[in-house]
Amino acid sequence: MFFELLKFSLIVFSAFLVKRCYTPPLGITKVPSVNLLTAPWPQKREYIIMGVFVSYVFPFQRITYAILILLESVFIFTKMSPHFSAPLVDVKISANSTTTPLFPNHSSRSDWLGMSGLLVGVAGGIFRMACYRALGAGFTYDIPKVSEGERPAPKLVTRGPYSFVRHPSYLGLWIISIGFPLYHLSSGSWIVESGFLDWNVALGLLELPLGRTLVYLWVAAAILGAWVISARANDEDALMKKEFGAQWEEWRQRVKYRVLPFVY
């Protein structure tokens, strides 16, 4: 019972973290106007980040993850309480020409790999939110042109997570993108135990893999988003070097890595 309560608490908290970590803390900023045929890669990248990921992909991830956590929470409760599970274990869904329970009452216990992924994902979310707090009003999803008056000149923040790596919010995003999918794709999770990955939808004479498509789209979007956003670290370093000069150089000497310690 204690283990399931702990897992339930972490699962619900993970939904909160995904909502916060995939939402600009100061609201969505404007999408840059870019000619995708002629613009250099940094401008194209910023359009992809703001015009595609922040505007469409991140909302998709927030909504679908909230639905998943609702299903996962009900699934956990069906294992904790026989009275609660009685009307739910009889809910059936047709998949692959067979009828299976939506919330199976006999399932594997979460393995160490899945629970490790959940704990790591929660840690990554807390770490990213600590970056929001450390930068405050200076945390934006775009790269503002301070010299052109798009926002007041910020202060260089070197405390907290910014004493660990120079772009810790990107590290937090990577940890989330790996940790939470690791849990949901391990034994004991609703996705695995319900057979959701094998759910198909009939379209005429075709059967399309609905479950796998949704899950792999979410994971791919999370990893690709983390990669595209992390790719701007060099440009942000150049901006900070220009704005803060010797102060930034001194910080760079103390904090040598951009995103991943000992690697990058």
N, C-alpha and C positions, 0 to 999 in steps of 0.2 A: 504493500500500500504506500509506504513512504517513497519508494523508488518511483512509482507512477505519479504521485503528487509532485515530486521534484521535477520529473520530466514534463508534467503538465505546466508547471510554473515557468520552466525554461522555454517551453514551446510558445506560450502566450507572450512572454517577454520578447521572444524572437520576432513575433509579428510587430510589436511596437518598435523594435530596433530597425526592422526592414522599412517600415513606414517612415521613420525619422531619417534613416541613413540614405534613403533614395528620394528625399525631398529637400530642395534647397532651403536652408534655414532662414533665408531672408526673402523667400519667394522666388518664382521663376523670373530670371532676367531675360532681356530681349534676345531674340535669335538674330545673329549677325547676317547681314545681306552679303551673299557671296556668289560670285560666278564660278560654279563648280568646274567649268571647263578650263578656265584660265588662271584661277587663283592658286597660289602656292599651297603646299600641303598644310602648313600650320593653320591657314584660314579655313581650308576644307575640314580639317580636324575639328576646329571650333564649331563649325556649322553642324557637323555630325553629332558632336556632343550636345550642343544646345538645341538644335532643330530636330534631332532624331531621338537621342537617348533621354534627355531631360524632358522633352515635350511628349514623347510617346512611349518609349521603352520602359522608363522608370515607373510611370503610372500603371502600365501593364503588369510589371513585376509586383508592385504594391498590392494591386487588386487580386491577382491570382494567388499571391502568397497568403493574403488574408483568408481567402476561400479555403486554401489548403489547410491552414491552421485551424479553421472551424471544423473541418472534417477530421483532422488529427485529434483535436480536443474531444470530440464526440467519441472517436475510436478509443481513446484512453479511458474515458468514463465507462464505456461498455465493458472494459476489463476490470474496472474498479468496483462497480456496483451492479449486482445482478438485477435489482429492481429497476435501475435506470436502463439497463441494456435490454430488458425483456422485449419492449416494443420495437427496438432498433435492430436487433440481430435478425429480425424477420424481414427487414427491408432488403429487397433483392434488385439486382440490375442485370440486364441481359448484355452479355459481352461474348463475342466469338461463338455465337449461337448457343451459349449456355447461360444459365441463370446462377449468379453468385451473390452472396451476401455483401451489401455495401459496407457493413461493419462486422467483420468476422469476429466471433467470440472466442475462437481458439487461434492464438497467434504466437509467434516467437517473441521472446523477450529481446529488447534492444541490445545489440552486441556492443562490445567496447568501442568498436570503430565508429558506430553511429552516435553513441553518447559523447565520444570524444569530439566528433564533428559538431555536435550541438553546442558543447561547451566552448569550443574554439570559435564558432560563429558568434556566440553571445559576447565573448571577449573582444572579437573584432568590432562588433557593433558599439560596445561601450567605448572602445578605443577611438573609433571615428567620432562619436558624440563628444568625447573629451576634446577633440580637435575643434569641433564647433564652438565649444565653450571657451577654449583658449584664445581663439581668434575673434570671437564675438561678431561685431558688425563687419569685421574684415574678411569673414569667410563668404566667398561667392563661388558659384559654379563656373563662371566665365573668367577670362583673364582681362580685367578692366584696364583701360589705358589711363593710369593715374595722371600722367603728364598732360593729358587732354581734358582733364576735369570730369571724368566719368564717375569718380568717387574721390573723397578726400584722401590724401596720402596716408597710408596706414603706418603703424609702428611695426617694427620687426619683432615677432614673437619667437622667443627661443626657449621658453620654459615648457614644462609638462611634456606632452608627446613630441613637441618640437625639439626636445633635447635628445630624442632617441634617433629619429631620422628627420630629414628636412621636409618631407612631404608625407607625414604620418597618416593623413586622412585617406590617401591612396592605398596605403598598407592595410588600413582597416577595411576598405572596400574589397581588397583581395581576400582577406581572411573570411569575410562574410560570404563571398562568392564561392569559396571552397568548403567552408565549415557547414553551412546549412544544407546545401545539396548532399553532402556526405551523410548527414543524418537521414534525410528523407529517402535516400536510395539504399539504405542499409536495412537489414532485417529488423522487424519490430515496429517499423513505421507504417502508417496507413497506406502509403503508395505501394509498398512492397507486399504487405499482408493482404490487401484488398485485390491485388492483381491489376491495379490501375494501369500499369505499363502495358498490359495486354488488351486493354479496352480498344475496340475498333468502332468506327461509325460507318454505316452503309451509305454509299453514294452511288445509286444506280446499281451496276453490276460490280462496283468496286467496294472494297472494305479498306478504309483509311485508318492508320494507327493513331487514333486520337490521343490516347494516354501517353505514348512515347513522344509524340510530336510536341505536346504541351510541356512535358517535363524537360525534354532536351532543348526546346526553345528557351525556357526559363534559364536553364544552366548556361546555355551558349550566350544568351543576352547578358547574364551577370559577368561571365568571364570576359567577353568581348568589351563590355562597358568598362570594366576595370582596366583592361589593357589600353583602350583608346584614351581614357582619362589620364592614366599614368604616363602616357607618351608625351604629355605636355610639361613634364617635370623640368626638362631642360629649358624650355621657354620661360617658365616661372622663375627658374634660377637666374636667367639672364635679366628678367625684369627686376628681381630683388637686388641683384648686383648693381644694376643701374641706379636704383632708388636709394640703396643704403650704403653702397661703396665699401669702405673699410670695415664697417660694422658687420656687413654680410660676409666678407672674407674671413673675419675672425670666427664667425659662427660656422662657416664651412670647414675651417680647420678643426674645430671641435666636433662637429657632427658631419662625418665624412660621407655618409651614404644618403642617397636621395629617398629611396622607397624601401628597399629590402636590405637589412643589415648584412654586411660582408659580401653582398652580391652586386647591388646597384644603388 
